[in-house]
Structures are given as structure tokens and as C-alpha cells.
Amino acid sequence: MSLTKLHHFFCNTCTVFLVSGLFLSGCSQSETNDSAYANLDTLDVSIGYWNIEDMSNIQKDAMRDYVEKKFSISINPISVDWSNYKDYYQMLSVTNSLPDVFATLTISSNDTNDSAYYEDLIRNGSIQPLPDDLSAWPNLEKLMNQLDYTRYSDGHFYAIPRISFVDLTLACSDAAMIVRRDWMENLGLDDPTNIDEFIDLVAAFANDDPDQNGLDDTIGYNVNATNALGKWVMLGIAPDCNTYSWIDQDGTYIPSWYSEQFRDVVSAYRKMYETGGLDPNFYLKNPNEVITDFVSGKLGALEYKSSPSSIQLLAEQWDLYNDKPFEECVDVLPMFPAPDGTIYCNSSNPFWSESFISSSVDEEKMERILALFDFLLSEEGLHMSKYGLENVDYKIDSSGNYTCLLDTSKTSLLTLLENKYPSIVLFSGLATWGGSDDDFELNEMNFARYGKHCVTLANKDVTWNKEHATLISRPYDFLISPKESSELFSTTNAFSCFIKAIIGSEPALSIWDEEIDELKKQGIDDYIKRQNDIYHTLQEKSNTNSTAKSN
């Protein structure tokens, strides 16, 4: 996946005072590369990661060269295809040829089959735990302590979470509704204050000629990833069900879609479908088709994300189809209250996906790998991933002012860096994901990276949520706990049942209840009990191990 690109803006260089979280580097990356490993023998380190074809195809770039020299490693990039990465890793595991480091989606997933995969990696000895003492890598140690619930029941950490946002309020950007504000103005519509008004809004987008071209050629609402349908909308219907994850119901964890509240979600989406507000082909379209619908002027409401990078992707494609500026047409819709009167915002897991270290890695290589992660989590590493190489792509003066040294008048800083350093895709995502807390700040460097309006819109959304919304509470320790694999009772299967209830010819709740009754016949209640028993057993084991270590 490409880092975001940008058409708009800015002068050749931009000077900026970066706020509190960033500090001055002690030396220039372009001039020095002092490291405890710099004079040691070079070790080959293979890294499996998504969509790094450019890095794999190009021999070297200056950023990769800098990192390799710093840690005396030679990186062997292995590009992994998102569509089949699990099967690919499974094949490599059988032949004992897994990459030394590889990224996957396991413990941060809502699906039972993914968490079971994590368990399998540990049980079959494919991955190894991190050292108990991480003090030699303080940035990594801090991260693991922040996410202590990721510790496995044997007391060890096996996964290095790829952190998204430390501030969970910013994670609300993972669930947002992007709308055609100009269409709302054309139709004289205000922000919805409840689910019925939202249904009316998207129905008007579909049926009332919001673009005023005299044609019946518009779509109300869709989501760019079908299996995330309702991630924003559910906040105003059944907030606990927001991420299709498990929830605590009277002391027992159950899948959110198995709860009584989810029936309200089913009813709302059937109404939305019948009134024309929901794209009639929502379950058939891939993400690219949905994005194209929005930027080409067909779709009025897009359930998406509101991070600067996500909005910038829309802005970049928008300019391919429209003469009217993006900022004059597109806005982020504020969330409406749930039935209890509270406005909720999404609190996604602070990390998305994880990195693992193969069991074949010896102690010496393990040390280099952990040092690399520590660097990528450091201020220097984060600066490099965002701004390039110091004194080459940017500089910092004694007062903390940042100066961009690249010409961003025609192309965004992100695009410039990606073209210049194909390795930046790997380095910006291996230890972190989706940006960082300071991406939402209104400063010139962020404007150069994403575009001024994209940052402004993202900042507006998270600021509004901080001032008006309440974060959903998530039982993270249960969610990441390995669960018994089940295709029948997985989130994926439940979502298929959800679609049947939305588009079916019989009453929606009748269809949904029939699907749930069938799952009951297949043993879902026993399955839920087993998952709770497994969790409590693992918790007891983990507590015992923690007590033993402290003694």
C-alpha cells in the first residue's frame, strides 16, 4: 500500500516549530552513524512485510543504507501479499523458512480464527518470546509495559504490537463518516441527531438529486470495507457492538453480534436498505470501487477514517475527477447520541497487527532486531520515517524549528520521500502503524505531508470527539486472548448472516433470529462458555506466573 500522496500546496521550504512530543536529534543522520553495532560483522535479517515490492526490487536507497550501517545488518525484504499472507507464512513455517521478522494480524483481530492462529504460532514453536529483560531497549520496553495485556499466559511477550495511537481518543479517527457537505446544503439538511435522521439523510442523498444535475445517478451511503459496515453508525444504535468484537454482558463475554442490542442494528440497516440510503450493491463492491464512487461524485456518505493520511488519499483521488475543490465539498459528520443520550466515539485497539520473531533467530541477531525496533520507536526513528534523513530532507535549528529541505510545491512530502526512499514503507510501519499522535497537530510540517485541509479536517474531528464524545470501553485483555478456532462462530460468518438479514425478502429480524437459532443448534452457547473458561484459565495461569516472577 502506498503512503499517501498529495496534489495541493505549499512553498519550496517550510519552517515549523514542532510541538512538545518531539525533541532535537543530537547529530545529523547524513553526517554520522555512531552505533554500538557499527563496527560488528554484518548479519543478514529477513523481514516479511506487506506491500514492499519497491523495496524488494530496488537494490538500495540512502535510508536503507543508513539503517543497515547503523545496526550492521543487511535487510532481505520479503514482500507479503495481504490476500494470502497467512497461507504463505504457514507454508514457510512447515519448511522452517519463516522470515526472521514478520508482520501479521493475530491478537489484534476480532476474529476467532486469527487469535487461534496466534496460539498455533506459539505452540508449534514457529516464533520465540522476547527477552524478559528489555531494559537495553527502553523505547520498546516502554511500549510493552503500556500494552502489558499482550503478555501471553506463560508470562512472556511473543508479539511486538505495531502501535497506532497512544492517545485512544485519536483512535476515534478509525471510525468516521465522510460526507458531501455541499449535497447537504443543496438539500437544506442539517447534521442528524439520531439514527432515523441519519437514515433520512442518506435516503435523500440517494433519491433527491443532491448534485442537482436532474439525473437519478447518486448513491446514499456505503463503507469502503464491507466487513466494517456500521463501525461508525453503530455508535448511535448499539455502541457496545461497534467493532463486532466480544463484549462483557453480565460477567460473561459474548460476541457483540450475539447480543440483544445487535437486533437494533439489523433493523436499522434493513430500513436503510429499503429506503435506498444504503448502496443496494454494498455487499458486492470492493474498497476501490467504493472510494471511486465517492470521489467521482456518485456517493454522498462514506463510512471511512478521518486520520490525515486517510483523508489525504481521498483528496488526491478527488482531484482526478473534480474541478471543484475538495475542501469546499467534503466534511466529517459529527456522531449523534446513542439511545442513552451519550455521544460515543470508537476506541480501537491502540495497535493494529503485530510483528513476530522467528524461532530460528539466534541471540546475536535477536539483539540487533530488538535494537532496530527500539530505534524505530525512538524520536530519531520516528523523525526519519516522517521527514526523511536529517540535514538531507529536513533540518532542525537550536530553537527546535524544523525546516523542510524538499520542494513540496507540487508534490507532498510523503510522496517525495516514498519515491526517494522505497524502504520508508517498511521503516514507517514495522514498529508503528497509521501515523502518530502528533499527525493531527496543525503545523506546517504536517501540512506539507498531508495537505492543510486534510490535517485541518482530521484535527476538527478528533477535537470534536475529545470535547463531546465518550470513548467506548473495550475488554482488551479478553479480546487478545487466544480462542478456539471456529469458522461457524467467527465474526466472518456472523457478518454473512448480517448481510442476509439486510437484503433478504423476509422480515429482517425473522431472518436474523433464524440464523442465530441455527448457531444455537450448532452449539454457540457451549462455544461461548468454552472461550470464557479458556480465558479465565489463562488469566489464572498468567497471574500465577506474574506472582512467581515478582517473588
C-alpha positions in Angstrom: 0.0 0.0 0.0 1.4 3.3 -1.0 2.0 6.0 1.6 -0.4 8.9 0.9 0.1 11.3 -1.9 -1.0 14.9 -2.3 -1.7 17.3 -5.2 -2.0 20.6 -3.4 0.2 23.1 -1.8 3.0 24.8 -0.5 6.1 26.6 -0.9 9.5 25.1 -1.5 10.6 25.1 2.1 8.6 25.4 5.3 9.9 26.3 8.7 8.0 25.0 11.6 8.2 24.7 15.3 7.2 21.2 16.2 5.4 20.7 19.5 6.2 19.1 22.7 6.5 15.4 21.8 9.5 15.8 19.5 13.0 16.7 20.6 16.2 17.6 18.9 18.5 15.0 17.4 22.0 15.1 18.7 23.7 14.6 15.4 23.0 14.5 11.7 21.9 11.3 10.1 23.7 12.4 7.0 27.0 13.0 8.7 27.3 10.4 11.4 26.1 7.0 12.1 27.5 6.1 15.5 26.1 2.9 17.0 27.2 0.2 19.3 26.8 -2.2 16.3 28.5 -0.1 13.6 31.8 -2.0 13.7 30.5 -5.5 14.1 30.1 -8.2 11.5 27.1 -7.7 9.2 24.2 -10.0 9.9 21.5 -10.9 7.3 18.0 -10.1 8.6 15.0 -11.2 6.5 11.8 -9.2 7.1 8.3 -10.2 5.8 6.1 -7.2 5.4 3.1 -6.2 3.3 3.5 -4.4 0.0 7.2 -3.6 -0.1 7.6 -4.6 -3.7 9.5 -1.4 -4.5 12.0 -2.1 -1.7 12.4 -5.6 -2.8 13.0 -4.6 -6.5 15.5 -1.8 -5.8 18.9 -2.7 -4.5 19.5 0.1 -2.1 18.4 3.6 -1.1 20.0 6.0 1.3 17.6 5.4 4.1 18.0 1.7 4.0 21.8 2.1 3.8 21.7 4.4 6.8 19.8 1.9 8.9 21.8 -1.1 7.7 25.1 0.6 8.6 23.7 1.7 12.0 23.0 -1.8 13.1 25.4 -3.8 10.9 22.6 -5.7 9.2 21.7 -6.5 5.7 17.9 -6.4 5.2 16.4 -9.0 3.0 12.9 -7.7 2.3 10.2 -10.3 1.6 7.0 -8.7 0.2 3.9 -10.3 1.5 0.5 -10.3 -0.2 -2.4 -9.2 2.1 -4.8 -11.6 0.4 -2.9 -14.8 1.3 -0.2 -13.9 3.9 -1.4 -16.5 6.4 -1.2 -19.3 4.0 2.2 -18.1 2.9 3.6 -17.9 6.4 2.1 -21.4 7.1 3.9 -22.8 4.1 7.2 -21.2 5.2 6.6 -22.5 8.8 6.3 -26.1 7.5 9.7 -25.8 5.8 11.3 -23.9 8.7 11.9 -20.9 6.4 9.9 -18.1 8.1 11.5 -14.6 7.8 13.5 -13.6 10.8 10.9 -10.9 11.5 7.4 -10.9 10.0 4.2 -8.9 10.4 0.8 -10.4 10.7 -2.7 -9.8 12.1 -3.5 -12.1 15.0 -4.0 -10.9 18.5 -5.4 -7.5 17.5 -8.0 -9.2 15.3 -11.7 -9.6 16.3 -12.0 -12.9 14.5 -11.5 -16.2 16.4 -9.6 -17.8 13.7 -7.0 -15.1 13.8 -6.4 -15.4 17.6 -6.3 -19.2 17.1 -3.5 -18.7 14.6 -1.5 -16.8 17.2 -1.9 -19.7 19.6 -0.7 -22.1 16.8 2.5 -20.0 16.2 3.4 -20.3 19.8 2.5 -24.0 20.3 4.3 -25.2 17.2 7.4 -23.3 18.1 7.4 -21.0 15.0 8.0 -17.8 17.0 10.0 -17.1 20.1 9.4 -14.8 23.1 11.1 -11.6 23.6 13.7 -11.5 26.4 12.3 -11.0 29.9 14.6 -8.0 30.5 14.0 -5.3 27.8 15.9 -2.6 29.7 18.6 -2.4 27.0 15.9 -1.2 24.6 14.0 1.5 26.6 11.6 2.6 23.9 10.5 -1.0 23.2 10.3 -1.7 26.9 8.0 1.3 27.4 5.7 0.2 24.6 5.4 -3.4 26.1 4.7 -2.0 29.5 2.0 0.2 28.1 0.4 -2.8 26.5 1.1 -5.3 29.3 -2.1 -7.2 28.5 -0.5 -8.5 25.3 1.7 -10.8 27.6 1.0 -14.5 26.9 -0.3 -16.7 29.7 3.3 -18.2 30.2 4.4 -14.7 31.2 6.3 -13.9 28.0 5.8 -11.4 25.2 5.7 -13.0 21.8 4.3 -10.2 19.7 5.5 -6.6 19.2 2.4 -4.6 18.7 2.6 -2.1 15.8 1.3 0.9 17.8 -1.2 3.3 16.2 -2.1 5.9 18.7 -1.1 6.2 22.4 -4.0 8.6 22.9 -7.0 6.4 22.3 -9.2 9.4 21.6 -7.3 9.8 18.4 -8.2 6.2 17.6 -11.7 7.5 17.0 -10.4 8.5 13.6 -10.6 4.8 12.7 -14.4 5.2 12.5 -15.7 8.3 10.8 -18.4 9.3 8.4 -17.2 11.4 5.4 -20.0 13.3 3.8 -20.7 15.6 0.8 -21.4 18.8 2.8 -22.3 20.6 -0.4 -25.1 18.0 -1.0 -26.4 18.6 2.4 -26.5 22.3 1.8 -28.2 21.8 -1.6 -30.9 19.8 0.1 -31.2 22.0 3.2 -30.2 19.2 5.5 -28.7 19.5 9.0 -26.4 17.1 10.9 -28.5 14.1 12.1 -29.4 14.0 15.8 -30.4 10.3 15.8 -30.3 7.1 13.7 -33.7 7.9 12.0 -32.4 11.3 10.8 -29.3 9.7 9.5 -31.4 7.2 7.6 -33.4 10.1 6.2 -30.1 11.9 5.3 -28.6 9.1 3.2 -32.0 8.3 1.6 -32.1 11.9 0.5 -28.6 11.6 -1.0 -29.9 8.6 -3.0 -33.3 9.8 -4.0 -33.5 13.6 -4.1 -30.9 14.7 -6.7 -28.4 16.2 -4.3 -26.0 17.1 -7.1 -28.8 19.0 -8.9 -28.0 17.5 -12.3 -31.5 16.3 -12.9 -30.5 12.7 -13.1 -31.1 9.7 -10.8 -27.5 8.8 -10.5 -26.5 9.1 -6.8 -25.9 6.7 -4.0 -26.6 7.4 -0.4 -24.2 5.6 1.9 -21.6 2.8 1.7 -18.4 1.7 3.6 -15.0 1.2 2.0 -14.5 -2.2 3.7 -17.7 -4.3 3.8 -16.7 -6.3 6.9 -16.5 -2.9 8.8 -20.1 -2.0 7.9 -21.6 0.0 10.8 -18.4 0.8 12.7 -19.5 4.4 12.9 -23.2 4.1 12.6 -23.5 1.6 15.4 -22.1 4.1 17.8 -25.5 5.8 17.7 -27.5 2.5 17.8 -25.7 -0.1 20.0 -22.3 1.3 21.0 -21.1 -1.9 22.6 -21.4 -3.7 19.3 -19.3 -1.1 17.4 -16.4 -3.3 16.4 -18.1 -6.7 16.1 -15.9 -7.8 18.9 -16.7 -9.6 22.2 -18.4 -7.6 25.0 -18.9 -8.1 28.7 -22.5 -9.0 29.3 -23.3 -9.6 33.0 -19.9 -11.0 33.7 -19.8 -13.2 30.6 -18.0 -12.3 27.4 -20.1 -12.9 24.3 -19.7 -11.9 20.6 -21.3 -8.4 20.3 -23.3 -9.6 17.3 -24.9 -12.3 19.6 -26.3 -9.7 21.9 -29.9 -8.4 22.1 -28.7 -4.9 21.1 -27.5 -6.1 17.8 -31.0 -6.8 16.7 -31.5 -3.0 16.7 -28.6 -2.7 14.3 -30.1 -5.3 12.0 -33.4 -3.4 12.0 -31.7 -0.1 11.2 -29.8 -1.4 8.3 -32.8 -3.1 6.8 -34.6 0.2 6.9 -31.6 2.0 5.4 -31.6 -0.6 2.6 -35.3 -0.5 1.9 -35.4 3.3 1.8 -32.5 3.3 -0.7 -30.0 5.1 1.6 -27.6 2.1 1.7 -26.0 1.3 -1.6 -28.0 -1.7 -3.0 -24.8 -3.3 -4.1 -22.9 -2.6 -0.8 -22.0 -6.3 -0.3 -20.7 -6.7 -3.9 -18.3 -3.8 -4.2 -14.6 -3.9 -3.3 -13.0 -1.0 -1.4 -11.5 0.7 -4.5 -15.0 0.7 -6.2 -16.5 2.4 -3.2 -13.8 5.1 -3.0 -14.2 5.7 -6.7 -18.0 6.1 -6.2 -17.3 8.8 -3.6 -14.5 10.8 -5.4 -16.4 10.7 -8.7 -19.5 12.3 -7.3 -21.8 9.3 -7.0 -21.7 8.6 -3.3 -22.8 11.0 -0.6 -21.7 9.4 2.7 -18.6 7.2 3.1 -18.0 5.3 6.3 -14.2 5.6 6.4 -11.4 7.0 8.5 -10.6 10.6 9.5 -6.8 10.4 10.0 -4.8 13.0 8.0 -3.4 10.2 5.8 -6.8 8.6 5.1 -8.4 11.9 4.2 -5.5 12.8 2.0 -5.9 9.6 0.0 -9.5 10.8 -0.8 -8.3 14.3 -1.6 -5.7 13.0 -4.0 -8.2 10.9 -5.9 -10.8 13.6 -5.8 -8.7 15.9 -7.8 -8.6 13.4 -10.6 -12.4 13.7 -11.1 -13.4 17.2 -9.9 -12.7 20.8 -10.7 -14.4 22.0 -7.5 -12.0 21.9 -4.6 -12.2 19.0 -2.1 -12.4 21.4 0.9 -15.5 23.1 -0.5 -17.4 19.8 -0.8 -16.2 17.3 1.8 -16.7 17.3 5.6 -16.6 14.9 8.6 -20.0 14.3 10.1 -20.2 14.5 13.9 -21.6 11.5 15.7 -25.2 11.6 17.0 -26.2 10.4 20.5 -26.9 6.8 21.3 -30.3 5.8 22.8 -29.0 6.5 26.3 -28.3 10.2 25.3 -24.5 9.8 25.3 -22.4 10.6 22.3 -19.8 7.8 21.9 -16.6 7.5 19.8 -14.8 4.5 18.7 -11.8 3.3 20.8 -10.0 0.9 18.5 -7.2 -1.2 19.9 -4.1 1.1 20.3 -2.3 -1.2 17.9 -3.1 -2.9 14.6 -1.3 -6.1 13.8 1.9 -7.3 15.3 5.5 -8.3 14.4 7.0 -11.7 15.4 10.5 -13.0 15.6 11.1 -16.4 14.2 12.4 -19.2 16.5 15.4 -19.7 14.1 16.8 -16.3 15.2 19.8 -16.7 17.5 20.7 -14.4 20.4 23.1 -12.1 18.5 20.5 -11.5 15.7 17.7 -11.1 18.2 19.7 -8.3 19.9 20.1 -6.5 16.5 16.4 -6.9 15.7 15.3 -5.5 19.0 17.7 -2.6 18.6 16.1 -1.9 15.2 12.7 -1.8 16.8 13.9 0.4 19.6 15.3 2.8 17.1 12.1 2.9 15.0 10.2 3.7 18.2 12.6 6.5 19.2 12.3 10.2 18.3 15.1 9.8 15.8 13.5 6.8 14.1 10.0 8.5 14.1 11.5 11.6 12.6 13.3 9.6 9.9 10.1 7.7 9.0 8.1 11.0 8.7 10.6 13.6 7.4 13.4 11.6 5.8 17.1 12.0 6.7 18.2 14.9 8.8 20.2 17.6 7.0 19.2 16.0 3.7 15.5 16.2 3.7 14.9 18.4 6.8 16.9 20.2 9.4 16.4 21.4 13.0 17.8 24.6 14.4 18.8 25.2 18.1 15.3 26.5 18.9 13.5 23.4 17.7 12.4 24.9 14.4 12.1 22.3 11.6 12.8 23.2 8.0 11.7 21.1 5.1 14.5 20.9 2.6 12.5 19.4 -0.2 10.3 21.2 -2.8 6.7 20.4 -1.8 5.1 22.9 -4.1 3.8 20.3 -6.5 4.1 17.0 -4.6 3.5 16.1 -1.0 6.4 15.4 1.4 5.0 11.8 1.7 5.2 11.2 -2.0 8.6 12.7 -2.3 10.0 10.6 0.4 8.4 7.4 -0.8 9.8 7.9 -4.3 13.2 8.8 -2.9 13.3 6.0 -0.3 11.3 2.9 -1.2 12.4 1.4 2.2 10.4 4.1 4.1 7.3 2.0 3.7 8.9 -0.7 5.8 10.5 1.6 8.3 7.4 3.7 8.9 5.2 0.6 9.5 7.2 -2.2 11.1 7.0 -0.8 14.7 4.2 1.7 14.3 1.1 1.9 12.2 -1.2 4.6 10.9 0.7 7.6 12.0 1.2 9.0 15.5 -0.4 11.4 18.0 1.3 14.4 16.5 0.0 13.8 13.0 -3.2 15.7 14.0 -1.5 18.8 15.0 -1.9 22.0 12.9 1.7 22.8 11.9 3.4 23.4 8.6 5.3 20.1 8.5 2.0 18.2 8.7 0.6 20.5 6.1 3.5 19.6 3.8 3.0 15.9 4.5 -0.8 15.6 4.1 -2.2 18.9 2.8 -3.6 21.7 5.0 -7.2 20.9 4.6 -6.7 17.2 5.3 -4.9 18.0 8.6 -7.5 20.6 9.5 -10.4 18.3 8.9 -8.7 15.4 10.9 -8.0 17.8 13.7 -11.5 19.1 13.7 -12.9 15.6 14.0 -10.7 14.4 16.9 -11.1 17.8 18.7 -14.9 17.5 18.5 -14.8 13.9 19.8 -12.5 15.0 22.7 -14.9 17.7 23.7 -18.2 15.9 23.2 -17.8 12.2 23.0 -17.2 9.3 25.4 -14.8 6.5 24.5 -16.2 3.0 24.3 -14.7 0.8 26.9 -13.2 -2.4 25.4 -12.1 -5.6 27.3 -8.7 -5.7 25.6 -7.3 -8.5 27.8 -10.1 -10.8 26.7 -10.1 -9.7 23.1 -6.5 -10.6 22.5 -6.8 -13.9 24.5 -6.4 -16.9 22.1 -9.7 -18.5 21.3 -10.7 -21.8 19.9 -10.8 -21.7 16.2 -14.3 -21.8 14.6 -15.4 -21.0 11.1 -19.0 -21.4 12.1 -18.9 -19.0 15.1 -16.4 -16.5 13.6 -17.0 -12.8 13.0 -16.8 -13.5 9.3 -19.6 -16.0 9.4 -21.8 -13.7 11.6 -21.3 -10.9 9.1 -22.6 -13.1 6.3 -25.7 -13.7 8.4 -26.0 -9.9 8.9 -25.9 -9.3 5.1 -28.7 -12.0 4.6 -30.9 -10.2 7.1 -30.3 -6.8 5.4 -31.0 -7.9 1.8 -33.5 -10.7 2.4 -37.1 -10.8 1.3 -38.4 -11.9 4.7 -38.6 -9.6 7.7 -35.0 -8.7 8.8 -35.4 -9.8 12.4 -37.0 -13.1 11.4 -34.0 -13.9 9.2 -31.6 -12.9 11.9 -33.3 -14.9 14.5 -33.3 -17.9 12.3 -29.6 -17.6 11.7 -29.0 -17.2 15.5 -31.3 -20.2 16.2 -29.2 -22.3 13.8 -26.0 -21.2 15.5 -27.6 -22.2 18.8 -28.3 -25.7 17.4 -24.7 -25.9 16.3 -23.5 -25.2 19.9 -22.7 -21.5 20.1 -23.6 -21.3 23.8 -21.2 -24.1 24.6 -18.6 -22.4 22.4 -19.0 -19.1 24.3 -18.7 -21.0 27.7 -15.5 -22.7 26.5 -14.0 -19.4 25.4 -14.8 -17.9 28.8 -13.3 -20.9 30.6 -10.2 -20.7 28.4 -9.8 -17.1 29.2 -10.2 -17.5 32.9 -7.8 -20.4 32.9 -5.2 -18.4 31.0 -5.7 -15.4 33.3 -5.1 -17.6 36.4 -2.0 -19.1 34.8 -0.8 -15.6 33.9 -1.4 -14.3 37.4 0.5 -17.2 38.8 3.4 -16.6 36.5 3.5 -12.9 37.3 3.5 -13.6 41.1 6.3 -16.2 40.7 8.4 -13.7 38.7 7.9 -10.9 41.3 9.0 -13.2 44.1 
